[in-house]
Amino acid sequence: MTSRVKTVQLASIPLLAAMAGYTYLFVRQQSRYKTLAEHQQALIDRYATGYAFTNIPAESPGFEDRLAVIYGFLPEVTFQSLRRLVSDSANTERTFLPGHKKGGTVSYEELHHLAPQVVAFYHAPGLRQWLSSIIGEPVRPTPLNDQSSCSLLYYTQPGDHIGWHYDHNFYNGRHFTVLLPLINENRTTGQLSSAQLVVQTKDGEQTIATPPNTLVVFEGAKVRHKVTPLQSNEVRVLLSMTFCTSPRASLVKEVGRRFKDTAFFGLRALWT
């Protein structure tokens, strides 16, 4: 009996060690996020109100199919100010899920340090108000610890793509994906890259052209979509943003979001 008790006790040591390690990383990360939240507010106060949205049409496009596309979204000066912040050869977190995804990402947390004006753009009141007018109800940014809230997506190597999928909603309210291509070109021809955004609609598959400065807004949990593979000597870099009607989430949804984020940002997403 004593031997059996000792065996159980010994077997529990790795589990206890893992729990202690996770707790340490979680507490440490929470402290970092408190500092990051203060930094975020400072950069929002400094930059967010400076973004102009004068090219926005008086009548917003319809959102009946949970999808809207606006070409030439930003004034050229505003768009170029964003474009200059982004390198087409950034040190990204590359992921490869065979049969589904291949590409690079710069997370929300990293953007606070690498391109703070991009984070400020995400929080710009004009952007939020305009998106709310498209969707038909007020939206707000998703939380700071959601690494996909505001990120850069890099398609820079042949074969970079993402297969058919939905953007799962991990919040109690509605959840929306907003894409703004910053770079999209074939370096040889000067034309757009061969990577195409394809969405599934009630009328079948629809290919959406995404030249730079095209805003694509869709309810990702309802609109199935994919991006076709990139070819040689091409690059496609997008600003990806998520908004929601309520940032609250159940514990189950919160855990699910963290596991989802490991596909883009590695195991560290588990304790953000």
C-alpha positions in Angstrom: 0.0 0.0 0.0 2.8 2.4 0.9 4.6 1.6 -2.3 1.4 2.4 -4.2 0.9 5.7 -2.4 4.5 6.7 -3.2 3.9 5.8 -6.9 0.9 8.1 -7.0 2.8 10.8 -5.3 5.7 10.6 -7.7 3.4 10.5 -10.7 1.8 13.7 -9.6 5.1 15.6 -9.4 5.3 16.4 -13.2 1.7 17.6 -13.2 2.3 19.9 -10.2 5.5 21.2 -11.8 3.6 22.0 -15.0 0.8 23.7 -13.1 3.4 25.8 -11.1 5.2 26.7 -14.4 2.0 27.8 -16.1 0.9 29.8 -13.1 4.3 31.6 -13.0 4.2 32.4 -16.7 0.6 33.6 -16.4 1.2 35.9 -13.5 4.4 37.2 -15.1 2.5 37.9 -18.4 -0.3 39.7 -16.5 2.2 42.1 -15.1 3.6 42.7 -18.5 0.1 43.3 -19.9 -0.6 45.9 -17.3 2.5 47.8 -18.4 1.5 47.2 -22.1 -2.0 48.6 -21.4 -0.5 51.8 -20.1 1.8 52.0 -23.1 -1.1 51.4 -25.4 -3.2 54.3 -23.9 -0.2 56.6 -24.3 0.2 55.8 -28.0 -3.6 56.1 -28.6 -3.6 59.5 -27.0 -0.7 60.5 -29.2 -1.6 59.1 -32.6 -5.2 57.8 -32.9 -7.0 61.0 -33.6 -4.6 62.0 -36.3 -5.9 59.5 -38.9 -8.2 60.9 -41.5 -11.1 59.0 -43.1 -12.2 61.7 -45.6 -12.5 59.2 -48.5 -15.4 57.4 -46.8 -18.6 57.5 -48.9 -21.7 59.3 -47.5 -23.6 56.0 -47.9 -22.0 52.9 -46.4 -22.0 49.7 -48.5 -24.6 47.1 -47.6 -23.7 44.2 -45.2 -26.6 41.9 -46.0 -24.2 39.0 -46.9 -22.1 39.8 -43.8 -19.4 41.1 -46.2 -18.4 44.6 -47.4 -15.5 45.6 -49.7 -14.4 49.2 -50.1 -11.7 50.1 -52.7 -9.5 53.1 -52.1 -10.6 53.2 -48.5 -8.1 55.7 -47.0 -6.9 59.0 -48.4 -3.6 58.3 -50.1 -1.5 60.3 -47.6 -3.0 58.4 -44.7 -2.5 55.0 -46.4 1.1 55.8 -47.3 1.8 56.8 -43.7 0.7 53.3 -42.7 2.4 51.6 -45.6 5.8 53.2 -44.6 5.6 51.5 -41.2 5.6 48.1 -42.6 8.6 46.2 -44.0 7.9 43.4 -46.5 10.7 41.4 -44.9 9.9 41.6 -41.2 11.0 39.0 -38.7 7.7 37.2 -38.5 6.5 34.2 -36.6 6.3 31.6 -39.4 3.7 28.8 -39.1 3.1 25.8 -41.3 0.1 23.5 -40.8 0.2 20.9 -43.6 -2.8 21.1 -45.8 -4.1 24.2 -44.2 -1.8 27.2 -43.6 1.6 28.6 -44.3 2.7 32.1 -43.7 4.1 34.7 -41.2 2.5 36.9 -38.5 3.4 39.8 -36.3 1.2 39.7 -33.2 -0.7 42.5 -31.5 1.7 42.6 -28.6 4.7 42.9 -30.9 3.1 45.7 -32.9 3.0 47.9 -29.8 6.8 48.0 -30.0 7.5 47.6 -33.7 4.8 49.8 -35.2 2.8 51.6 -32.5 1.1 53.9 -35.0 -0.5 50.7 -36.5 -2.0 49.9 -33.1 -3.2 53.6 -32.8 -4.9 53.2 -36.2 -6.7 50.1 -35.0 -8.1 52.3 -32.1 -8.9 55.3 -34.2 -12.4 56.6 -33.3 -13.1 57.3 -37.0 -12.4 53.7 -38.0 -14.6 52.3 -35.3 -17.5 54.7 -36.1 -17.3 53.8 -39.8 -17.2 50.1 -39.2 -20.2 50.4 -36.8 -22.1 52.2 -39.6 -21.4 49.3 -42.0 -22.3 46.6 -39.6 -25.4 48.3 -38.2 -24.4 48.2 -34.5 -21.6 49.6 -32.4 -18.3 47.7 -32.4 -15.2 47.9 -30.4 -11.6 46.5 -30.5 -11.1 43.0 -29.1 -9.0 42.7 -25.8 -5.4 43.4 -25.4 -4.4 39.8 -24.7 -6.0 38.6 -27.9 -2.9 38.3 -30.2 -5.2 38.4 -33.3 -6.9 41.7 -32.3 -4.5 43.6 -34.5 -1.7 41.8 -36.4 0.2 41.8 -39.7 -0.2 38.8 -42.0 2.8 38.1 -44.2 2.6 36.0 -47.4 6.2 36.2 -48.6 7.3 32.7 -49.7 6.0 30.6 -52.5 3.1 28.5 -51.3 2.1 30.8 -48.5 -1.7 30.4 -48.1 -4.5 29.6 -45.8 -7.2 27.0 -46.6 -11.0 27.1 -46.2 -11.9 28.2 -42.7 -14.1 30.3 -40.5 -12.8 32.9 -38.0 -14.3 31.4 -34.9 -16.0 33.8 -32.5 -14.7 33.4 -29.0 -16.7 36.3 -27.6 -20.3 36.6 -26.3 -21.3 39.2 -28.9 -20.7 39.3 -32.7 -17.2 39.2 -34.0 -15.8 40.7 -37.2 -12.6 40.5 -39.3 -11.3 43.6 -41.0 -8.5 43.3 -43.6 -6.5 46.2 -45.1 -3.8 45.1 -47.7 -0.7 47.2 -47.4 1.5 45.4 -50.0 0.2 43.1 -52.8 2.4 42.7 -55.8 4.3 40.5 -58.2 7.8 41.9 -58.2 8.4 40.8 -61.8 5.3 42.1 -63.5 4.3 44.9 -61.2 0.8 43.5 -61.1 -1.1 42.1 -58.1 0.2 38.9 -56.6 -1.5 35.6 -57.5 -2.8 35.1 -54.0 -6.6 35.6 -54.0 -9.1 36.0 -51.2 -12.0 33.7 -51.9 -15.3 33.7 -49.9 -18.2 31.3 -50.0 -21.5 33.1 -50.5 -25.1 31.9 -51.1 -24.4 32.3 -54.8 -21.2 30.2 -54.7 -17.5 31.1 -54.5 -16.6 34.7 -54.9 -13.0 36.0 -55.6 -12.3 39.4 -54.1 -9.5 41.5 -55.6 -7.4 43.0 -52.9 -5.1 45.7 -54.2 -3.5 47.9 -51.5 -5.8 50.2 -49.7 -8.9 47.9 -50.0 -10.9 47.5 -46.8 -12.6 44.1 -46.5 -15.1 43.7 -43.6 -16.8 40.4 -42.9 -18.3 38.3 -40.1 -15.7 35.6 -40.1 -17.7 33.1 -38.0 -20.4 33.2 -40.7 -18.4 33.7 -43.9 -16.2 30.8 -45.0 -13.1 32.0 -46.8 -9.5 31.1 -47.9 -6.4 32.6 -49.5 -4.9 30.9 -52.5 -1.1 30.1 -52.6 1.4 32.8 -53.4 3.8 32.2 -56.3 7.5 33.0 -56.7 8.8 36.6 -56.5 5.5 37.8 -54.9 4.6 39.5 -51.6 1.3 40.2 -49.9 1.2 41.9 -46.5 -2.1 42.7 -44.8 -3.2 44.5 -41.7 -5.7 42.2 -40.0 -8.0 43.6 -37.3 -10.8 42.1 -35.3 -13.8 43.9 -33.7 -16.7 42.7 -31.6 -20.0 44.0 -30.1 -19.0 42.7 -26.7 -15.5 41.8 -25.5 -16.7 39.5 -22.8 -16.1 35.8 -23.1 -16.8 32.6 -21.0 -13.8 30.7 -19.6 -14.4 27.9 -22.1 -14.3 30.4 -25.0 -11.2 32.1 -23.5 -9.3 28.9 -23.3 -10.4 28.0 -26.8 -9.1 31.3 -28.2 -5.7 30.7 -26.6 -5.4 27.3 -28.1 -6.4 28.7 -31.5 -3.8 31.4 -31.3 -1.0 28.8 -30.9 -1.4 28.1 -34.6 -0.3 31.7 -35.3 1.8 32.8 -32.4 3.2 29.6 -30.8 2.7 28.1 -27.3 3.2 31.5 -25.6 -0.4 32.3 -26.6 -1.6 29.9 -24.0 -0.7 32.3 -21.1 -1.5 35.6 -22.7 
